[in-house]
């Protein structure tokens, strides 16, 4: 399973209760659409740290890192030192 697939599945299962239509693309903002609130961000951070074996520092808790499937996958790859896929 790709990083994007893993994130997407976690969001659908834990925040959207199976309603995948609210996550129409990997660029949908979690915060702007109300998919995740500030408490949900903490849960998302725990999922990412446990699943991908990285530590997210306080100064990395930024929308450009965490606010969509695409942003989060890119952030995880940077933290893991993995080259970004060509878009």
Buried (B, 14 or more C-beta within 10 A) or exposed (E): EEBBEBBBEBBBEEBBEEEEEBBEEBEBEBBEEEBBEEEBBEBBBEBBEEEBEBEBEEEBEEEEBBBBBBBBBBBBBBBEEEEEEEE
